[in-house]
Amino acid sequence: MTVRKGEKMAITIQEHMAINVCPGPIRPIKQISDYFPRCHGLGADGARSPTGHTDLSPLDISPTGRPPAFDPTADPDVRMEDGTEIDSYDSDDTTALGTLEYDLLYDQEKCTLQCNVLRAKGLKPMDFNGLADPYVKLHLLPGACKANKLKTKTVRNTLNPTWNENLTYCGITAEDMARKILRISVCDEDKLSHNEFIGETRVPLRRLKSGQKKHFNICLERQAPLASPSSMTAALRGISCYLKELEKAEEWELEERGRILLSLTYSSARGGLVVGIVRCAHLAAMDVNGYSDPYVKTYLKPDVEKKSKHKTSVKKKTLNPEFNEEFFYEIEQNELTKRSLEITVWDYDLGKSNDFIGGVTLGMNSKGECLKHWTECMSAIDKTVDHWHTLTNELPGSNLND
């Protein structure tokens, strides 16, 4: 193309943009490994550098201008001066959902699990004003949500709430600690519509040691979505959801409805079994007010003449009733191997049928804590043996109607 003297050469918009966007030569992109700290004295290829120092990228330099100290013997779970163990997850104040700080403490002797919810930081805004009304709720998995849900108070209009609340689960056995997971969720309370989920974290209880407080400061995560290919039709997605729930039901078998603390004593002086109904904890709510009116029934089976039924008093509007009532069954000690003790918890309803909350059966055909409790009672005469038991939605046998 010939251009006369004094005339400007026309440049297309595409060429103009290309010139502005790419003003210089293309430079090679750094390897991603260049942006991660390396072990002291090792080069990028793992060999020790001649100077004994590590080449650091600009991202590795601390604000003071000095490279951070690296301790190859450092353990991810460190301990504070007061003996509290710290779970050192990397938490980022700019994370999309925010961070949560809390303590967990398990007491095996008292069968209690304490969660001290401390504070959250940098939560995701959920309201039109750019803030949120956050609260924290706990669930033990597997288990019925209504039976074991604990929650904190709501802190209004903030993305950095402080709760400092201690939430306690009772009746947590060593068996529970080995197989259960604590789900901790942060939600936004909305009075005009449904509460909104912000983020969650899950802690396998087997990570905790009895009597040792463990401190957590972690980034919240999103709920794991149900795996469904986008090409699925609505009907297929519905079937997928159904199969997923069926799989969960088969995996956990029975729904948990709360806990009950029982005491058993075989009294040689009285010649029989003394059954103590001490208390219940975290029962499933059966009434519209979010509570139940629970009472407990006991049977020593087989019960041909249907004379072994005992009932406690009714405790109004509570999910954590204390009964402290005892019932006596006159029976020879060797006969206990042929009998089973059925415990059921009910919600009292005036003028209609009572609702079944949960039950448990103790006997030689039982498993786990139930079998252990029954055998300890038979082997330790005149000694009171206390155990917490998990109530399930299985209705044991017949003869349970009022």
N, C-alpha and C positions, 0 to 999 in steps of 0.2 A: 504494500500500500504506500503511495507517494503522498507526502505531506509537504505543502508549501511553507516557505519561511514565514513566520509570524502567526501561523494557524495552529490551534490546539488539536491534538489527536483525540478523537472521540473514544471514550472507554465505556463499555457496556456495564450495566449494573452488576451482572454476575462477576465480571472481572474486578470491579470496584470492591465488592464484598470479599472476594478472594484475597485481594491485596490487603484489606484491613484485618481480615481474620488471620491470615498467615503472613505476617510481616517478615518472618525470618526463616531460617532453615529448621527443619524438623529435628528435634533432639530425642535421643533414646529415653524411654521411660525407665525410672529406677525399678529395680526388683522389689517386690513387696517385702522380702526378707530384710531389706535395708532399713525398714522403718520399725523393726522390732529390736529390743535390747538383747545383746548376746552375753553369754557367760564371760566373766572377767578373764581377759588374757587369751580369748579365742577369736580367731578370725572368722570370716563369713563361711569358709569351707570347713570350719571345725578345728583347724590347726592353730596352735598357739603362735601369736604374732611375735616378731623378734623383740619388740619393745616391752612385751608383757601387757600391753593395753589393747582395748577393743576399739575398733572404729565405730563411732556413733553417728547416727543421722541427726538432723536438727530436731526431730521429734523426741529424741532420747535425752535431750539436755533439759535439766530442770530450770525453773525461773531464776535461780541464783547463778546460772552459768556453769554449774558443775554437774557432771554426769551423776545419776543416782547410784547409790551403793547397791551392790548385788550380793546377796547372801545365798550361796548354793545350798546351804543346810536349812534354810528357812522352811518351816512347815506351814501349809496353808491354813491349818487350824492352830492359831496361837493362843496364848493364855495371858490374861491381864494380871496385875499384881494381886487382885483380890481373889484369884483362882477362877474367874469367869473365863470360859473358853469362847474365843471369837471365831465365827465362821467368816473368813475374809473373802467374800465374794467381791468382785470388782463392781463397784456401784458408780454410776455416772449421773451427776446432777442434771444433765441435759437429756436423760433418757426420755423416750416419748411418753411413757406411762408413769414414771416416777419411781422413787425408792421407798422402802419400808424398813423400819428398825424395830426389833422386838427381841425378847428373851424367852427361852424355854427351859423349864426345870421339871424333871420327873422324880417323884418320891415313891420308891417301890414299896416301902413299908406302909405308907398311907394310901397307896394306889391312886395318887393324884398326879395330874399333868397340868402345870401352870404355864400360861402364856401371858407375859407382860407386854402388851402392845404399847410401844413408846411413842413413835412419831413417824410421819411420812414427809417426803420432800419432793418438790417439783412434780406434783400430780398433774395428770392431763386435765385441762379445763373441760367442764361438762355443761356449764350453764351459759346463758347469753351474756352474762357480765364477765365472762372469761375466768370464772372461779368455779368452785365445786362445794358441795356439802358432804364431805366424806365420812364414812364410818367403816369399821372392819368387822367381818364376820368369820367365824371358824367352823369348819366341818371336819369330822373324823371319817375317813374313807377306808374301807366300805362302811356304810351305816346310813340309817334314815336321817334325812336332812332335818326334819322337825324334831327328832329325838336328841340330836347332839349339836344343834346350832347354838353358838354363843356369839354375841355381838357387843360392840362398844357403843358408846354414845356418839351422836353426830356432832361434828364441829362445822359451824356455818361459815360460808363465804371465805374459803381459804384453799390454797394449793399446798400449804405446808402445815398440816394439822399436828397438834400434840394431844395425845390421849392419856398416856401414863395409867392405863387400866390393866388390872390383873384379872384374867379370865381363867377359871379352873374347871377341869374335867375330873369327876370323881369316878372311882371304880375302874381305873385303867390298870390292867394286869400286865405281867411280863409277856404273856402271849399276845396281847394287843400291841405292845411295843414292838414285837418282832414282825408283825404283819400289817400294821395300819399306817396310814399316811395322814398328816394334818394339812388340810387345805386352808390357806389364809387368803381371803379376798378383800379387796378394797372397793367399795361401791359409793355411788353418789345418790343421796336421798332426794327424791323428787315427790313433793306432795301432790302435784297435779297429775302425774302419770306414774309409770312403773320406775322403780329405782334402776339406775344404770350401772353396769359393770365397768370398772376402771382397769383393774389388773389383779393378778393373783400370784401366789407362790405355793409350792408344795414341799413338805418336809417329811421324809421317811422317818418314823419314830425310832427305828433301829439305830439311827445315828446318835441318839441321846444315851447318856450314861446316868444311872440313878444317883441323885444327890449332886450332880455337877451341872451348874447353870451354863447354858450355851447362848451366846449372843450372835444375832444375825443382823446384817445390814445389806440388803439385796435389792436388785432391780426387779420391779414387777414385770410379769409376763402376761401375754394375752391368753385367753382360753383356747385350748387346742380345738380347731374346727373339725367337724366330722368329715372324714375323707369321702368326697363325692366328686367324680369327674364332672366337668362342666357340661359334657355332652349328654349327661343323664337327663331323662325326662323327669317331670315332677313325680310321677308315679314310681319310677325306679328309685328316686331319692327317698321317697317315703318308705319303700321296702328296705332300703339300706339303713335308714334310721331304726326301723323295727328290728332288723337283724342285729344291729349294734346293741340295742337295749336288751334283746334276748340273750346275746352273748354275755352281757354284764350280769344279767340275772342268773345265768347258769354258772358264771364264775364265782359269784358271791353267795349263791344258793338262797339265803334267807335275808330278809330285811331286818335290820336291828331297830329295836323300839325303846331302848334305854337300858339302864342297869339296875340291879337289885342286890343289896347286901344281906346275906343270910347267915345265921349262926346255927350250928347243929351240935347237939350234945346228947350222947347216950348216957342216961343216968342209971347207975346200978342200984341206987337207993330206991328210986321210983319204979325201976323196971320198965323203962321205955325211952322213946326218942323225944327230945325237946327241940322244937323248931322255932327259931327266933326270926321274925320279920323286922329287920332293923330299919332300913330306909331304902328309898329308890332315888335315882338320879337321872336327869335328862330324859324323862319320859316323853313319848310322842304326844303332841297336842291333839286332842280329839274334839274339842269344842271350838265354836266360832270365835271365842274371845282369846284363843291362843293358849289355853290352859286345859287341864283335865281335872276331874274329881276322882282321884284314884283310890282303889282299895285292892287288897290282895286276898286270893283264895288258895288254900293248900289241900292237897289230896295225897293219901298214902295208898298206892295201888299195887296189886288189884284190890278193888273195893266192891265186893259182891253185894253187901248189904247197904252200900252207899251211906255209911255213917262216918266217913273219915274227913268230911268237908269242914274246914274252919275258915272264918272270914275276919279280916281286920275291920277297923272303923274306916269311914270315908274321910279323906282329907280334901277340903274344898280349894279349887282354883290354884293348883300348884303342879309343877312338873318335877319337883324335888321333895316329895313327902317324907316325913319321919314318922314311923309307926311305933317302934320299940315294943312290939307285942310278941308273946310267946304262946305256942300251942303244944299240947302233949299228946303223944301216941303211945299207948301201952302195947309193947311188943317185945318179944325175945330178941336178943342181939343177933343170934344166928339167922333169924328170920329176915333181917334187913337185906341179906344178899338176894332174896327172892322178891323184894319189894322195890318200888320206885316212888320218889317224892315229886309230885307235880305242883309247880308254883305258877299261878297265872295272875296277871294284873289287869284290872278292869276300870273303865271310866263309868261312874254312876250317872245315870240320866233319869230324872223324875218323869214318870208317866210313859216311858218307852223302854225298849230293850237297851241294856247296858252295852257299851262298846268294848270289845276286846283290845287291849293295848299290846300285851306281849306275854310270853311264857317261857319257862325253862323246866327241864326234867333232870332230876338227879337219881342215879342208880348205876348198877353194874353194867348196863348196856349203854351208858352215856360216854361221852368223850371229853378230853381236855380238862378244863377246870371243874366241870360237873363231876366227872369220874374221880378226880383227885380229891374233891371235897367229900364225896360219899365214902371213899375208902379211908380217908383220914379220920372221919367220924367213927367208923366201925372199929378201927384199930386203937383209937385213943379214948378209952372209957373214962367218963366223968370229966372230960376235958372239952371246953367249948372251942369249936373251930369256926372261924369267920372266913367267908370268901365273897368276893364280888362276882356276879354272873351277868352275862349278856342276855337281855330279853329279845326274842325274835317274834316274827309275825306268824309262826307256826302254832296252830291251836292244838295242844296236846290232848288226844283221846276224846272220849265222851265224858259224861257225868259232870260237865262243867256248867250246865245251865242252872240258873238260880231257882 
